[in-house]
Amino acid sequence: MSDILNILRSGHWPSLVGGWLHLTVSFMVWLLAGAMSLSLAQALQLSDHELAWLVS
């Protein structure tokens, strides 16, 4: 049990929170870009190739 507590105490909490927040926001933006890809492609008149780059 003390090994687990040492592992938890040894980390840098601001880095952990910053990394988690960055991952969460990046995934949300990527998910929204994929969900809105058809309307974005029509509004911006994107080709299939450009749309694939947008979603990937």
Summary of the structure (lengths in Angstrom):
residues: 56
radius of gyration: 19.3
end to end distance: 42.8
largest distance: 59.3
contacts: 104
relative contact order: 0.09
helix: 86%
strand: 0%
